[in-house]
C-alpha cells in the first residue's frame, strides 16, 4: 500500500483514535481482513461476521506486526474506530487510488470475468507493474482490499466487478473510478436475483456510465456480438471500442478454430494490424475473453504482435477454472468447479468434446445456482446439450437441480445408462472409481455451493484410481 500515517487514515475514514500512542506511525504493509495474513506494518480490518468476529483477533494481529486495527469498537490495542468498517475500507481505497495515479481498468459480465481479468493482467504486466483482483474477490470488500494492495510504482489496476443487484457496480466504481471499462456479456448468472436479462444489462451497464468522457480518456470496451452489451454505447460519453467476431468490431477474431487439444487459435485483427494467436487455455469461449483483453492492451499502447504473443503464452492464474491436469495413466481432468451458469457450462461442454475426440468423455455436473424461475428450463437444456454433443457419460450430482439435468438428458433420447444421477460428491467419486478408464477426459463443473471441487481433487490426487 501507499504509506499512510495513522493520522491520515483516521481523517480519511472519519474515525476515532483509540489506544494509539503515536498517530504519526505509518502503515507500510498490506491491508488485510484475515489475521493470518498480517505482516509487519499492516493494517488489520476487523469485520464482525456471522460466524467469526475479527475484533477477537485484534490483539494477535498487533502482536504479529499490525500497526493498528480498523474496527467498529475499541479492542484494547491501537485502533481506528468507525461506525461502519465496510464503508471506511471503501473510503480508504478511494483515497489511495486517487493518490496512486495508476490506470484503473474495470470489467464485468455474466460469464468469463475472472478468466478475462487474468488475461488482461498478464498482458498489462508486460507494459508495467500491474495489480489485479485475486480470484473472484470482486465485491464491496474484495475490491477495495485489492486496490489497497497497490504500491507507489503500480501503473495498472485491473479490477473485476461483480453485482447481485442494481447499484452494486455503481458503488464499486465510486470506490475505484475506472478510465477503461469492459463489459463482456449479459447472460443468465444470478438471473433469479435480478429478475431478467434486461435488469442484468441495467446493472452491468453501470460500469460504462461511470467512465469519464472520451475527451478525458474514457474508453468503453464492449462486446459487439452481444446485443444487450452493444446497446450500452448509448449510456456513456466514453470512446467506444468494440470487440468480437462481428464485422464491425474494432478488435476481432477471424479463422477461429480449436487445436486437436481443444485450445483456441485465431487471427487477431486490430486497427494497427493483425497477428496469429494460439492459446494455452482450453475452449472456444476464451476467444471472446482474449479479444476483450486485447482491446484493453491495445488501448494502452501494446503492439498487435506483442498482444498476440502475450495471449499465446498466457495461462490460468485462478484456481478451479478450466484447470487441465494430465494424470500418469492418461486420464485428463478438467477442473472447472469454481462456479457455473448456463453460458459457462455450455462452453465447458463444447471444450470437453473438442478435447476428447477419440476418447471417452465424462461431464460431472452439479447445480447452477441463483437461476430463479429459469432453473428447471436451464438445467433441462444443459442435460439435453450433453446428449447432442455426444458426451459419453453425464453424471448429475446433487438434489433437485441434478435430477433436472439427468431428466433433460433422458428426455432428449439419451444413451440409456449413460446419464446417471447421484446424490453427492462422494457418490460421484465412488462411481468414477469403478468406471473410469485410462485415457478418459473428465469435466467437473457446478456452482461453488455444490462443492464438486472434492470430485476434481479426488481425481487429481489419485483417490479415484480408475481401472
Secondary structure, DSSP 4 states (H G I P E B T S, - for coil): ---EEHHHHHHHTT-EEES-S-TT-EE-S-EESSGGG--TT-EEE--B-SS-BGGGGHHHHHHTT-SEEEESS--SSSEEE-S-HHHHHHHHHHHHHHHH-PEEEEEE-SS-HHHHHHHHHHHHTTTS-EEE--TT--STTHHHHHHHT--TT--EEEEE---SSTTHHHHHHHHS--SEEEE----STTHHHH-SHHHHHHHHTHHHHTSPPGGGT-EEEEETT-HHHHGGGGG--SEEEEEESSTT-SEEEEEEEE-TTS-EEEEEEETTEEEEEE-SS-STTHHHHHHHHHHHHHHTT--HHHHHHHHHH----STTSSEEEE-TTS-EEEEE-S---HHHHHHHHHHHHHHTTTS-EEEEE----S-GGGHHHHHHHHHHHHHHTT-SEEEEESSHHHHHHHHHHHHTT--GGGEEEESSHHHHHHHHHHH--TT-EEEEE--GGG-THHHHHHHHHTSS---
